[in-house]
Amino acid sequence: MSLYKYRSIVIIFVISFFFLSLNFVVAQSKHDSDLNNELIVRLKTGSLYKISFENDIELDTIISSYLNDPNVDYVEPNYQYNITAFPNDEYYNNQIYLRKINAKSAWSKELLEKQLHGINNKVVIAVIDTGVDTDHPDLKNQMWQNNKEIAGNNRDDDSNGYVDDIFGWDFVNKIPDPNPKFGLRYTKDGINHGTLVAGIAAAAGNNNEGVAGISWDAEIMALRALDSVGRGNLYDVSLAVAYARENGADIINMSFVGLDYSQALYDEIKKAYDDGIVIVAAAGNTDSSIQGINLDETKSYPVCYDGENGENMVIGVASVDDQDLKAGFSNYGNSCIDISAPGENFFGLSVYNPKEYGYSNFYDGNWSGTSVSAPLVAGTMAILKSLNANLINTDLEKLVLDNADNINTLNLEYIGKLGLGRLNIYRAVNALSSYASSGNDGDPKKADQDVRIVAGLGFGSVPQVKIFNLQNEYLRGFYPYAVNFNGAVNVATGDVDGDGKSEIITSMGEGGVSQIKVFDEFGNLENNFFAYNRYFKGGVNIAVGDINKDNVDEIITGAGPGGGPHVRVFDNKGNLKSEFFAYVPGFVGGVNVAVGDVDGDKKNEIITGAGPGGGPHVRVFDQYGNIKRQFFAYQNNFTGGVKVASGDVDGVGINEVITVTASQGSPHVKIFTFSGNLLYDFYAFHDFNNGLNITSADINGDDTEEIIVAKNKGGNSEVIFFNQRGVKNKQMILHSATYLGGVRPAILK
């Protein structure tokens, strides 16, 4: 029997069960994948055959007709495969920076999601710049159009204050044409700047033309607020921000800087931020020989506009080179920069005007600067927004910043000053599928309604404990110690009596005796005892956790300043279970304590940090005081003390060690593995150097713990919730505006 004849016989036998599940796939694949009416058949002998049919034959009809031959192992369409989202744009290979930020994988993921779910959300990026070439072949189909306005009738049809504003507005010349302007004064940079920026963010992709923008579907709202030399003023820029907000922009890109703070521009940016709009700004450039300006010391705007309550209103973008090193020209700084992105040797769009010498090309290269870095971030925000229209600015910020690639080890001089890392578009897009948005998109993960924050006050307030829900609503409070005690109240929470409910455990801070008190969640006293000599007045640091696997939490204490590094473990009745010295007994700076399983052995360890006067020495012990690991969290000569916490902040199932400075140090939060390897670090506040208080907890049920940070003595009652990369998730104020005693936070569930 010939092979051809055998094929003809074999094709009539197909397993029905298999193809009942494939009917939809076949129909879809014939349309999408150019199958040429071919089937792949595998016999149970292991032989594999390809069988072709006439084009007018329906494969699913043939398959469903022959279902029962025991000789057939399986049958399936001869699916076609294509390389993943590899743009056919002519100059794609010139866009080297796209590989660094993993754009191709992100596009593949984006296209797949849109095809599977039928997503077609339009996103508008307002480019406030020197004008955009609206007829450019890579932009003309990407331009936002004001459909409420009738072109050329010289009327303000939509009553927005602008006549014939079809593609945007020219605020410099006060006309509806937002294209770049050739005149008596212009420069190549000035003419091309806005078009280049718009193309980086959203040039048409996979269109056999030019280059590929980051977002292939976004629309560009062209707002010309800078002249043809690249200069503008706050009035025009403020009007442009207002226009973007009032006319439906989702994202605003501002690739320019100035040195002067403007209340008018601040007000417009705040309105846009409050409306959920993402605002992206360039860090600014200097000559490479200067190596950039530290924006913590010399502010620039709009990149450094933040809200009065710490809102991150503007996403500041610094530049890195192709090795992820800070670009020599890029400004930097902890307080203004949120993320970095490539910024050197870009090939992109240029303005085409053959009547002008030097403008006969649609594309040009060798552009560098933070101006080209910012639209990479804006375009990424547009991709995410196009996949989920309910995402607001804080959601988009979290997704992009949270999934940046850490580049600290490559930039040791600039740790904390290049944002949370270098942009990785794919990681941000991939994270979207499991992300719970603030926009309530129909399937958000709801925060645990029983989660409350417990605040220990003191230093200028009566020694009280206050309890709030996560909506910052005050629930109740109580006074654990005499009202004439003027020191801090430390708090911890845990189920220390085994009744299935968490208790609130308190201790006095420096200046107080070593009395530990156990309260129920309503402030009713259940027990109290002295952890050390009742005459010792250095205070006690406390932590709570189950360290012996009996399903009941223990109370772990560390002597405060003036005492030795004496760690003790108690049950809720005050019965001593174990004790040890974390450092040399002669050290009198005290010891800070935390509890968590940081080595993955399913047993909680005791983590300690040396108190003020000691080095930044972190140690990890088992329940009996046997040392398991140690490392220095900060520079060896730092003697301000280290406070410690422990939590699974990256969701991998093993706790990390979290450290902050206890006093006299910058607000530097660091996150370490059990081995002492630095995973992440960030600065929790802009200008506070008196030390921090810290805890961690999973407040939204996503199996990843947030880092909860508050200021120490001398600071207000602000408490901020961060993820492991330093992105703010929540901010609360827990006491009066004049209070400067700091907060000791804990989470009650």
Disulfide bonds with the S-S distance in Angstrom:
Cys304-Cys336 2.02
